[in-house]
Amino acid sequence: MFRNVAELVELAESENIQISEVMIRQEMEVKQLTREQVVGQMEKNLDVMEKAIEDGLKGVQSHSGLTGGDAVLIQNYMKNHTPLSGHLLMDAVSKAVATNEVNAAMGTICATPTAGSAGCVPGTLFAVKNQLNPTREQMVNYLFTSGAFGFVVANNASISGAAGGCQAEVGSAAGMASAAIVEMAGGTPSQSAQAMAITLKNMLGLICDPVAGLVEVPCVKRNAMGASNAITAADMALAGVTSRIPCDEVIDAMYKVGQRMPSAFRETAQGGLAATPTGRELEAKVYGISLEKE
C-alpha cells in the first residue's frame, strides 16, 4: 500500500485516517489476517514491552556485569529531586534503559526495530502514557504507527547496526517513537513525518561500537538518548517546526552514510568506544583474556 513516508502520509490524509490505521490495513492485506488477529498480535507485543519495563525497573544485571541497575538509579533520582530535563523525559529515559537492561540480562523484549534499539519505542510510550492518558487501543495504535515508519526504513535503508551503524538502529527506533508520539498527542500524519525526519537527521553518522561485542555499552545509554531525541523532536513537530529536508530524503541520506561508514564502526567492536583502552580492558575482563602483548 505504501513504499515510502510520502505515500504513507498521502494515504492517511486522503482517506482521513491515522497512520496507525494505514498500517493495520496493510498488515491485514499482506498477511491475509483479520483485524482482530493483527491487533491481537500487536497487543501481545505491548504486553511484552510492559513486562520488560516492569522487570527492568525492579533492577536487573547482565551476565557480563557491564550493565544493570541504572533504570532504578534514575527512578530514585526522580523521586528525590526535580530532574533538570523534566519528569516526563527522564521517565522515558529510565524506561528505555530498563528495557535494554532486561535485554542485556537475557530477558524477553520486543525488538523495535532491533533488540539493541528496543528501548526507545516502549520507553517513550509508557512515559507519555502518564501525561496523555491513552486507552489500551491507542497504545496499540502507537506501536502500529511506529511500525509503519520502521517498515519504510527497513525497506528503503537499513535497521541493522552491522549494515548502517547505530544510526540505523537507535536512530530509526527514535524516529519511529517520535512519529508515534505525535499521533498519540493529536498531531497530523504530516507532523509525524516531520518528527521522524527531525529525529533521524540529528542522529546521522552515529556509529555502532559495542564494547566486547555485546549489546550493552554504549547501547543501553544510547537508547536513553534516542528516547530523549524522540520526545524533543515530537514537541518541535507539534509546535509546527518542519524539517527542511523531507523525511524520505533523510532516510536515503542515512542509508548512504551507512554504506560509506568504515566496517570498524559497524558492530565489529573494532573502533569507537570498543577500541578505547578501557573498552579493551572490559573486553578482556569479560572474556578472561590477557592484554599484556597488545
Secondary structure, DSSP 4 states (H G I P E B T S, - for coil): --SSHHHHHHHHHHTT--HHHHHHHHHHHHHT--HHHHHHHHHHHHHHHHHHHHHHHH--B-SSSSSBSHHHHHHHHHHHS--TT-HHHHHHHHHHHHHHHHHHTT-----SS-STTTTHHHHHHHHHHHHH---HHHHHHHHHHHHHHHHHHHHHS---HHHH-HIIIIIHHHHHHHHHHHHHTT--HHHHHHHHHHHHHTTTT--B--GGG-S-TTHHHHHHHHHHHHHHHHHHHHTT---SS-HHHHHHHHHHHHHHS-GGGBTSSSSGGGGSHHHHHHHHHHHT---TT-
